[in-house]
């Protein structure tokens, strides 16, 4: 089973930025999450730790994305495309770079849909361990 690691780099009042690595594959990308607000539903990124992830169907997105399981007091946490932290409700967005897309002074993640597709293809939609540092 693959191990995927997210190393969080910094947090602002509106977002958390990090880098994702797949330990046994040659893949790296950037992550965008909400800031940590005591693991509160819909307004916080999830706590650091280890989680199992499965590729499951999302009724919100009407398609399958990776779901982060066994997050304390939370459910439905996904790894999905998004460009802005305001599009997240505790989930993790992936992208290959940062830019000021909407010119609001907050860095946005770019090429998210393509990056998530590549991430899913590399992992073959198989179960993996997510380590968040």
N, C-alpha and C positions, 0 to 999 in steps of 0.2 A: 504494500500500500504506500502510495506517495505521501510525502510530508511537504506541506505548503507552509511557508513562514511569511508572516507580515511583520516587518520591523517598522513601527511607528516612528516617524522622524520628529514631528512637531505638531502642536495643537494651537489653534487660535480660538477666539470666542465662537466662531461659526463652523470650524472644521478640524479634522485630524488628517494628516497626510503621512503616507508611508510608502514602503517598497515591498512588493511581494516577490518571493522566490519559490520555485519548485525545486526541491533538493536533488531529485534524481533526473531532472530534465534541464535542458538549457533554455530556461524561460525566466524572464524578469519583467515586471511592470510596476506601475505606481498605483496606489490606493487612495481613495477619498472616502472619509467617514465623517460622521458628526463628532463633535467634541465629547469627551467623557463627562456625563452628568449623572453620576452614581447609578448607571445602568437603568435609568428610567425609560420605560417603553416610549417609542416614537421620537425621543429627543436626545438619545445618547448612543454612542458607539458601545459595543459590547466590551466586557472586561478582558484584560489580558488573560491568557491561559491556553489550554488545548481543547479542541473541539473536533468531533467527527462531522464530515460534510458528505451529503448525499445529493445526487442530481434528482430532484423531485418536481412534480407538477405544482405550479403556483396558481391558485385561483385568482389572485390579484393580477398577475401578468398574463394569465391564460396560456402559459407555456412553461416548460421546465427550465429551472436554473438551479445552481447549487444552493442548498439550504444548510445553514450552520445549526447543528443540533445541540440540545442540552445546554443552551445558554440560560443561566439562572434567571428565573422569573420572566423569561421572554420566549417568544415563538415566532416563526415566520421570518427569521433573519436570512436574507439572501445575498448572494454575490451576483450583481446584475449591472447592466449599463446605466450610467447617469453621468451627466456633465457637471452638475452643480450640487453642492452639499444640501441645498434646500429641497432637492428631489429625493433625499434619503430619509428613512424613518427608522434608522438604526442599522441599515444594511451596509454593504461594502460595494463601492463602485471601483472598477478597474479602468485604467487607461495607459497610454504609452507616453504621455507628456502632460505638461501643464501650460495653460495660457489664460489670458484674461478675456474670455469669450464674450461676456456681457458687460465688460468695462466697469464693473462695480467695485474694483479694487481687491476682490477676493479671487485667488487662483482657482481655476476650473480645470477639470481633467479632460483630456482630449482623446478622440478615437476610442471611446469606451465600448461601443457595440462590437467593433472589430476585435478589440482586445479581449473581451469576454468570450467571443466565439473562438478565438485562438486558444485561450485558457481551457475552455471546455474540450476542444479537439485534442490538445496535448494530453489532458488527463483522461481522455476517452470516456468522459462522463462517469468514471468509476469513483467509488468511495475514496476519500483521502482524510488525513489528519491535518487540521489547521492549527498552527501554533502562532499566537499573537503575542508579540513582545513589545 
